[in-house]
């Protein structure tokens, strides 16, 4: 049982060594892309929400 646990962690350690971690610049660029797309989507959905709220107000009044 102990040998299986040790083998599991040894395999996990070797997998972590095989990972190509992003550089600081890549991480910053991708983070800014995610923030920018999130803001753009928020503005897009906000505009549609405003339009539909306005139209619904015109129909119900």
N, CA and C atoms as a LAMMPS dump frame, in Angstrom:
ITEM: TIMESTEP
0
ITEM: NUMBER OF ATOMS
183
ITEM: BOX BOUNDS ff ff ff
-5.0000000000000000e+02 5.0000000000000000e+02
-5.0000000000000000e+02 5.0000000000000000e+02
-5.0000000000000000e+02 5.0000000000000000e+02
ITEM: ATOMS id mol type element x y z
1 1 1 N 0.827 -1.197 0
2 1 2 C 0 0 0
3 1 3 C 0.877 1.269 0
4 2 1 N 1.891 1.269 0.843
5 2 2 C 2.792 2.423 0.929
6 2 3 C 3.557 2.589 -0.382
7 3 1 N 3.934 1.488 -0.981
8 3 2 C 4.675 1.546 -2.246
9 3 3 C 3.816 2.151 -3.358
10 4 1 N 2.53 1.833 -3.348
11 4 2 C 1.627 2.401 -4.364
12 4 3 C 1.472 3.909 -4.179
13 5 1 N 1.388 4.339 -2.928
14 5 2 C 1.273 5.779 -2.645
15 5 3 C 2.547 6.495 -3.08
16 6 1 N 3.697 5.91 -2.77
17 6 2 C 4.97 6.51 -3.177
18 6 3 C 5.084 6.557 -4.693
19 7 1 N 4.636 5.517 -5.379
20 7 2 C 4.683 5.496 -6.843
21 7 3 C 3.765 6.568 -7.427
22 8 1 N 2.611 6.758 -6.789
23 8 2 C 1.684 7.793 -7.256
24 8 3 C 2.333 9.177 -7.172
25 9 1 N 2.93 9.478 -6.019
26 9 2 C 3.546 10.797 -5.856
27 9 3 C 4.789 10.952 -6.733
28 10 1 N 5.519 9.882 -6.967
29 10 2 C 6.67 9.957 -7.871
30 10 3 C 6.2 10.246 -9.291
31 11 1 N 5.102 9.613 -9.708
32 11 2 C 4.544 9.886 -11.03
33 11 3 C 4.031 11.309 -11.14
34 12 1 N 3.38 11.79 -10.083
35 12 2 C 2.874 13.162 -10.087
36 12 3 C 4.028 14.158 -10.175
37 13 1 N 5.117 13.878 -9.451
38 13 2 C 6.287 14.767 -9.482
39 13 3 C 6.884 14.823 -10.887
40 14 1 N 6.968 13.682 -11.546
41 14 2 C 7.54 13.67 -12.898
42 14 3 C 6.629 14.386 -13.888
43 15 1 N 5.313 14.3 -13.692
44 15 2 C 4.385 15.031 -14.561
45 15 3 C 4.51 16.538 -14.369
46 16 1 N 4.691 16.963 -13.119
47 16 2 C 4.863 18.396 -12.869
48 16 3 C 6.134 18.926 -13.518
49 17 1 N 7.165 18.119 -13.573
50 17 2 C 8.409 18.552 -14.219
51 17 3 C 8.235 18.677 -15.729
52 18 1 N 7.278 17.95 -16.304
53 18 2 C 7.064 17.976 -17.752
54 18 3 C 6.21 19.153 -18.198
55 19 1 N 5.588 19.84 -17.245
56 19 2 C 4.71 20.963 -17.589
57 19 3 C 5.545 22.143 -18.069
58 20 1 N 5.096 22.787 -19.156
59 20 2 C 5.736 24.022 -19.614
60 20 3 C 4.957 25.18 -18.993
61 21 1 N 5.51 25.737 -17.935
62 21 2 C 4.839 26.82 -17.24
63 21 3 C 4.977 28.115 -18.047
64 22 1 N 3.916 28.941 -18.085
65 22 2 C 4.011 30.202 -18.847
66 22 3 C 4.942 31.189 -18.146
67 23 1 N 5.532 32.052 -18.965
68 23 2 C 6.397 33.091 -18.403
69 23 3 C 5.521 34.18 -17.794
70 24 1 N 6.152 35.088 -17.074
71 24 2 C 5.414 36.192 -16.464
72 24 3 C 4.73 37.046 -17.531
73 25 1 N 5.429 37.293 -18.633
74 25 2 C 4.868 38.127 -19.703
75 25 3 C 3.657 37.443 -20.341
76 26 1 N 3.762 36.132 -20.602
77 26 2 C 2.627 35.396 -21.169
78 26 3 C 1.432 35.419 -20.218
79 27 1 N 1.694 35.224 -18.947
80 27 2 C 0.618 35.242 -17.953
81 27 3 C -0.055 36.599 -17.917
82 28 1 N 0.742 37.673 -17.935
83 28 2 C 0.175 39.024 -17.896
84 28 3 C -0.642 39.302 -19.148
85 29 1 N -0.129 38.921 -20.309
86 29 2 C -0.849 39.163 -21.558
87 29 3 C -2.174 38.409 -21.598
88 30 1 N -2.15 37.147 -21.212
89 30 2 C -3.374 36.353 -21.239
90 30 3 C -4.379 36.842 -20.196
91 31 1 N -3.889 37.309 -19.055
92 31 2 C -4.78 37.867 -18.035
93 31 3 C -5.451 39.131 -18.556
94 32 1 N -4.696 39.985 -19.226
95 32 2 C -5.274 41.209 -19.783
96 32 3 C -6.289 40.893 -20.884
97 33 1 N -6.039 39.86 -21.662
98 33 2 C -7.005 39.457 -22.688
99 33 3 C -8.307 39.007 -22.036
100 34 1 N -8.208 38.203 -20.987
101 34 2 C -9.407 37.722 -20.292
102 34 3 C -10.174 38.893 -19.679
103 35 1 N -9.463 39.828 -19.06
104 35 2 C -10.133 40.992 -18.464
105 35 3 C -10.795 41.83 -19.554
106 36 1 N -10.099 42.056 -20.658
107 36 2 C -10.665 42.848 -21.752
108 36 3 C -11.901 42.202 -22.353
109 37 1 N -11.84 40.901 -22.61
110 37 2 C -13.006 40.212 -23.162
111 37 3 C -14.166 40.203 -22.178
112 38 1 N -13.872 40.066 -20.9
113 38 2 C -14.925 40.085 -19.886
114 38 3 C -15.61 41.449 -19.842
115 39 1 N -14.82 42.517 -19.917
116 39 2 C -15.403 43.859 -19.918
117 39 3 C -16.224 44.106 -21.185
118 40 1 N -15.711 43.657 -22.325
119 40 2 C -16.443 43.833 -23.58
120 40 3 C -17.765 43.079 -23.54
121 41 1 N -17.758 41.873 -23.025
122 41 2 C -18.992 41.096 -22.915
123 41 3 C -19.955 41.749 -21.936
124 42 1 N -19.445 42.295 -20.843
125 42 2 C -20.297 42.977 -19.875
126 42 3 C -20.966 44.193 -20.505
127 43 1 N -20.217 44.97 -21.279
128 43 2 C -20.788 46.141 -21.956
129 43 3 C -21.835 45.695 -22.98
130 44 1 N -21.518 44.672 -23.757
131 44 2 C -22.435 44.148 -24.766
132 44 3 C -23.75 43.694 -24.124
133 45 1 N -23.653 42.911 -23.067
134 45 2 C -24.864 42.438 -22.392
135 45 3 C -25.6 43.577 -21.694
136 46 1 N -24.86 44.543 -21.179
137 46 2 C -25.482 45.704 -20.544
138 46 3 C -26.295 46.527 -21.532
139 47 1 N -25.777 46.684 -22.737
140 47 2 C -26.507 47.426 -23.774
141 47 3 C -27.801 46.703 -24.131
142 48 1 N -27.716 45.395 -24.336
143 48 2 C -28.928 44.637 -24.652
144 48 3 C -29.92 44.658 -23.494
145 49 1 N -29.428 44.594 -22.264
146 49 2 C -30.306 44.663 -21.106
147 49 3 C -31.025 46.004 -21.075
148 50 1 N -30.31 47.083 -21.333
149 50 2 C -30.919 48.414 -21.345
150 50 3 C -31.976 48.509 -22.451
151 51 1 N -31.655 48.014 -23.64
152 51 2 C -32.598 48.064 -24.762
153 51 3 C -33.855 47.264 -24.447
154 52 1 N -33.695 46.035 -23.963
155 52 2 C -34.854 45.202 -23.676
156 52 3 C -35.675 45.758 -22.513
157 53 1 N -35.031 46.343 -21.522
158 53 2 C -35.75 46.969 -20.418
159 53 3 C -36.561 48.155 -20.933
160 54 1 N -35.962 48.949 -21.792
161 54 2 C -36.667 50.087 -22.363
162 54 3 C -37.862 49.634 -23.194
163 55 1 N -37.652 48.644 -24.051
164 55 2 C -38.749 48.141 -24.897
165 55 3 C -39.868 47.517 -24.066
166 56 1 N -39.505 46.768 -23.049
167 56 2 C -40.525 46.177 -22.181
168 56 3 C -41.3 47.258 -21.444
169 57 1 N -40.622 48.295 -21.038
170 57 2 C -41.309 49.426 -20.377
171 57 3 C -42.272 50.104 -21.318
172 58 1 N -41.922 50.203 -22.612
173 58 2 C -42.807 50.836 -23.58
174 58 3 C -44.045 49.955 -23.85
175 59 1 N -43.865 48.655 -23.829
176 59 2 C -44.972 47.738 -24.112
177 59 3 C -45.932 47.686 -22.941
178 60 1 N -45.416 47.668 -21.721
179 60 2 C -46.263 47.523 -20.542
180 60 3 C -46.952 48.817 -20.123
181 61 1 N -46.45 49.951 -20.534
182 61 2 C -47.058 51.228 -20.111
183 61 3 C -48.109 51.69 -21.065
